[in-house]
């Protein structure tokens, strides 16, 4: 598939489908929400247009600037949005693109063979949701054009404002989000930089720069990766102990589209597969992921049989065995992507399953024959994983048999609630017997269960499932929640609607919380995706002055309270442990649904979450030290 064969990008390539009437009335339908997530989506939509030019082979640099007042400027050196009169509507094509929903080169298939943008809502939606927007185009005739809009409405006709020398084509978009639409307007530099870095990985060779000029100290990051997906998988592997000396890289194209795959194996036990279609993170997988899984499972098993690494009578390796320790990125590009799933991030194109399967298996057959040491290392690790999987199954079966012989299948330390259905029930995971005792006495027994844990649970980042299942505290946790773990996880068996981590507000408490979150992320991840995991927020201080007594949950609130009541004759207690509170205090501050503060844990960015857990909980010390040094100033509560 030659994506450079459509170099003519003219006004007639812009298809007009419908207008913008509903965008300002129902912005959430077009950008997801009017919260910070929707706000940042504006930038992604504009940048996607520049990336479309890069995928077509006509753009090498994109610059994103956050200006004072949270004004965004996106500049590229692509071909420029066409400025000629559109034949159907008798307006400049750029005005049609900026003011008509679903008007653009990507809809007709003539301007772009491949394009990104999840829903294709395009820059017209961004225009409609801004207080003002300006577009400046350096066109192939050597002239520069400009037009300004307010809340999507052109303020003047397209203007010729000057000339440029040489090859100076490109588009510059500048806009200010509309405060009438968005709840809060404050762009997050790190969030934008993360997405731009991802795009640079996915489109090798492109230069992407982000600059934040809102403060005196300018923040800037530049992204350029000649290695593309190879660089991406190396970046994700940096906190792991490698099994291979270099990544496996697969690239192919056919009538169905193009594919790039980068695979790296490490000595750990977790699997990380990330899939993209036209630069969109297909978090729910889809046909390209199915094709990859079937290809790797079949090809590695065939190789193991042919090389007698699996003997006659041995079971075939399962896909999960072969993928243990694998980090893989699968990126496909196709002309007509079909997205499905709850969040429209699952690729549905049936032809991609066979295409990816064929491309991956064909490459791996040759690669493994040419690299026998690599093949042997991967198969030996997979055989070890298979033995551990069978041991884990025995451990699960043993746990079930033990449970059947006792009067109750639930752990003895669990103080269960009286309601039997999961709806509106909750279990508090509490550290230690002292806090557990206070929680048991202070709770509402009808819908609140308490599970005290003894000490710190096993760090699952460094252990296989068979070892994890032999840990008493983790086994009690699994049994109490009821869903099972890993491949056997079944959300329909959940026993509580809310699973609440309640640990002390000190370093040990934070460590236990991190260990629990690591376990949930690695082995019960659907609980996080479904929004079942919460973190309790106990107060940090109790402030008393005269008859007035207040609980304070953070240092900012403490400062505001002291300013309000004055410093004289104030007594203040800093809570470090939940055990310092009696049952009624614990109920009033941390467990009463009317007064408590709960933080719901979700996964906004699986790649970033995976990377963070690997750095903080993995074997390598250097990346952890670097992480601590980089983020030390962001610490809010530190025991001295």
Buried (B, 14 or more C-beta within 10 A) or exposed (E): BEBEEBEEBBBBBBBBEEBBEEBBEEBEEBBBEBEBEBBBBBBBBBBBBBBBBBBBBBBBBBBBBBBEEBBBBBBBBBBBBBBBBBEEBEBBBBBBBBBBBBBBBBBBBBBBBBBBBBBBBBBBBBBBBBBBBBBBBBBBBBBBBBBBBBBBEBEEEBEEEEEBEEEBBBBBBBBBBBEEBBEEBEBEBEBBBBBBBBBBBBBBEBBBBBBBBBEEEEBEBEBBBEBBBBBBBBBBBBBBEBBBEEBBBBBBBEEBBBBBBBBBBBEBBBBBBBBBBBBBBBBBBBBBBBBBBBBBBBBBBBBBBEBEBBEEEEEBBBBBBBBBBBBBBBBBBBBEBBBBBEEBBBBBBEBBBBBBBBBBBBBBBEBBEEBEEBBBBBBEBBBBBBEBBEBBBEBBEEBEEEEEEEEEEBBEBBBBBEBEEBEEBBBBBBBBBBBBBBBBBBBEEEBBBBBBBEEBBBBBBEBBBBBBBBBEBBBBBBBBBBBBBBEEBEBEEBBBBBBBBBBBBBEBBBBBBBBBBBBBBBBBBEBBBEEBBBBBBBBBBBBBBEEEEBBBBBEEBBEEBBEEBEEEEBEBBEBBBBBBBEBEBBBBBBBEEEEBEBEEBEBEBBBBBBBBBBBBBBBBEEBBEBBEEEEEEEEEEEEE
